Amino acid sequence: MAIHTQKKPYRPHERLFLAGCLAAFEQAVLGADKVSAIRFLKRAGFDAQAAEEIITEIFAEPRRYGYCPGGCLNQQADTKSRIL
């Protein structure tokens, strides 16, 4: 029986979590600190170009990736309560 040894690539958040810097990365994104966010992505194993691409995409559409001051879920709940 063959053993499957090839690992599935991790998504950025998984890699950041495994590197122990997910919370710090999220704070950097919420604080619009691009330099720190890129540093954390590099610490998680991304090269400079990939880190730049990831953070550029996140900063272009932060809500799409769940980055909202105070939390996107809180903002969605506030919007929903105003509608009702």
Residue frames as qw, qx, qy, qz and C-alpha x, y, z in Angstrom:
[[0.000, 0.890, 0.456, 0.000, 0.00, 0.00, 0.00],
 [0.412, 0.399, -0.011, 0.819, 1.36, 3.42, -0.98],
 [0.282, -0.667, -0.434, 0.536, 1.39, 6.21, 1.55],
 [0.255, 0.836, 0.257, 0.412, 0.36, 9.63, 0.30],
 [0.579, -0.388, -0.192, 0.690, 3.13, 12.01, 1.39],
 [0.204, 0.338, 0.229, 0.889, 2.45, 15.08, -0.75],
 [0.054, -0.497, -0.557, 0.663, 0.90, 17.84, 1.34],
 [0.190, 0.792, 0.509, 0.277, -1.93, 19.99, 0.07],
 [0.287, 0.328, -0.102, 0.894, -0.87, 23.66, -0.18],
 [0.197, -0.567, -0.605, 0.524, -2.04, 25.78, 2.71],
 [0.104, 0.857, 0.334, 0.378, -4.09, 28.94, 2.26],
 [0.223, 0.582, -0.285, 0.728, -2.57, 32.21, 3.54],
 [0.542, -0.608, 0.174, -0.553, -4.54, 32.20, 6.82],
 [0.976, -0.202, -0.082, 0.021, -3.55, 28.60, 7.52],
 [0.714, 0.316, -0.242, 0.576, 0.11, 29.41, 6.91],
 [0.057, -0.642, 0.238, -0.727, -0.10, 32.52, 9.09],
 [0.787, -0.502, 0.052, -0.356, -1.72, 30.48, 11.87],
 [0.962, -0.039, -0.135, 0.236, 0.94, 27.77, 11.68],
 [0.509, 0.438, -0.236, 0.703, 3.66, 30.44, 11.78],
 [0.421, -0.515, -0.541, 0.514, 2.07, 31.87, 14.94],
 [0.146, -0.215, -0.001, 0.966, 1.41, 35.29, 13.49],
 [0.004, 0.549, 0.727, 0.413, -2.24, 35.25, 12.35],
 [0.231, -0.831, -0.446, 0.239, -3.49, 37.62, 15.07],
 [0.314, -0.574, 0.144, 0.742, -0.63, 40.07, 14.47],
 [0.203, 0.130, 0.646, 0.724, -1.24, 39.93, 10.71],
 [0.063, -0.705, -0.675, -0.207, -4.92, 40.69, 11.21],
 [0.280, -0.805, -0.222, 0.473, -4.07, 43.66, 13.44],
 [0.307, -0.310, 0.390, 0.811, -1.66, 44.94, 10.78],
 [0.096, 0.389, 0.712, 0.577, -4.36, 44.68, 8.11],
 [0.180, -0.811, -0.556, 0.020, -6.98, 46.40, 10.27],
 [0.327, -0.765, -0.018, 0.555, -4.43, 49.12, 11.05],
 [0.589, 0.808, 0.029, 0.018, -3.62, 49.53, 7.34],
 [0.331, -0.750, 0.537, 0.201, 0.03, 48.68, 8.12],
 [0.845, 0.487, -0.171, -0.139, 1.13, 47.22, 4.79],
 [0.279, 0.648, -0.677, 0.208, 4.80, 46.89, 5.76],
 [0.402, -0.308, 0.760, -0.407, 4.03, 44.80, 8.85],
 [0.857, 0.221, 0.262, -0.383, 1.42, 42.71, 7.02],
 [0.718, 0.578, -0.386, -0.035, 3.96, 41.84, 4.33],
 [0.017, 0.563, -0.764, 0.315, 6.55, 41.01, 7.00],
 [0.642, -0.120, 0.629, -0.421, 4.13, 38.52, 8.61],
 [0.876, 0.411, 0.014, -0.253, 3.34, 36.93, 5.24],
 [0.477, 0.633, -0.598, 0.118, 7.07, 36.49, 4.61],
 [0.287, -0.415, 0.763, -0.405, 7.44, 34.94, 8.07],
 [0.797, 0.114, 0.453, -0.383, 4.71, 32.48, 7.04],
 [0.633, -0.074, 0.688, 0.346, 6.78, 31.43, 4.04],
 [0.535, 0.780, 0.322, 0.031, 5.57, 33.64, 1.20],
 [0.571, 0.070, 0.160, 0.802, 8.16, 35.26, -1.05],
 [0.062, -0.368, -0.117, 0.920, 8.19, 39.06, -1.43],
 [0.226, -0.016, -0.527, -0.819, 6.17, 39.07, -4.67],
 [0.377, -0.400, -0.816, -0.176, 3.46, 36.72, -3.35],
 [0.266, -0.486, -0.556, 0.620, 3.21, 38.70, -0.09],
 [0.040, 0.247, -0.103, -0.963, 2.79, 41.95, -2.03],
 [0.313, -0.158, -0.682, -0.642, 0.09, 40.43, -4.24],
 [0.366, -0.449, -0.805, 0.126, -1.82, 39.00, -1.28],
 [0.190, -0.501, -0.419, 0.733, -1.82, 42.20, 0.74],
 [0.100, 0.119, -0.313, -0.937, -2.66, 44.35, -2.30],
 [0.355, -0.298, -0.763, -0.450, -5.70, 42.15, -2.95],
 [0.355, -0.515, -0.698, 0.348, -6.79, 42.27, 0.70],
 [0.126, -0.404, -0.180, 0.888, -6.39, 46.06, 0.91],
 [0.155, -0.051, -0.511, -0.844, -8.37, 46.49, -2.32],
 [0.625, -0.335, -0.427, -0.561, -11.39, 44.61, -0.91],
 [0.008, -0.305, 0.780, -0.546, -10.99, 44.18, 2.85],
 [0.677, -0.037, 0.331, -0.656, -14.64, 43.25, 3.49],
 [0.825, 0.276, -0.405, -0.282, -14.39, 40.39, 0.99],
 [0.594, 0.247, -0.701, 0.308, -11.68, 38.87, 3.17],
 [0.629, -0.579, -0.515, 0.060, -13.39, 39.59, 6.49],
 [0.464, -0.126, -0.264, 0.836, -11.41, 42.64, 7.54],
 [0.145, -0.761, -0.317, -0.547, -13.66, 45.34, 8.94],
 [0.044, 0.341, -0.516, 0.785, -12.97, 47.61, 11.91],
 [0.541, -0.156, 0.435, -0.703, -14.89, 46.11, 14.80],
 [0.350, 0.019, 0.936, 0.023, -15.46, 42.91, 12.83],
 [0.265, -0.018, -0.591, -0.762, -17.53, 42.32, 9.72],
 [0.302, -0.394, -0.867, -0.045, -19.99, 40.12, 11.57],
 [0.130, -0.511, -0.485, 0.698, -20.70, 42.96, 14.01],
 [0.133, 0.290, -0.220, -0.922, -21.30, 45.37, 11.15],
 [0.289, -0.163, -0.796, -0.506, -23.60, 42.91, 9.40],
 [0.251, -0.488, -0.791, 0.270, -25.61, 42.48, 12.61],
 [0.034, -0.460, -0.224, 0.858, -25.86, 46.28, 13.02],
 [0.216, 0.123, -0.492, -0.834, -27.06, 46.68, 9.45],
 [0.302, -0.290, -0.877, -0.237, -29.60, 43.91, 9.87],
 [0.177, -0.520, -0.663, 0.509, -31.00, 45.41, 13.09],
 [0.074, 0.374, -0.019, -0.924, -31.43, 48.79, 11.37],
 [0.267, -0.040, -0.700, -0.661, -33.37, 47.14, 8.55],
 [0.323, -0.432, -0.842, 0.021, -35.73, 45.38, 10.96]]
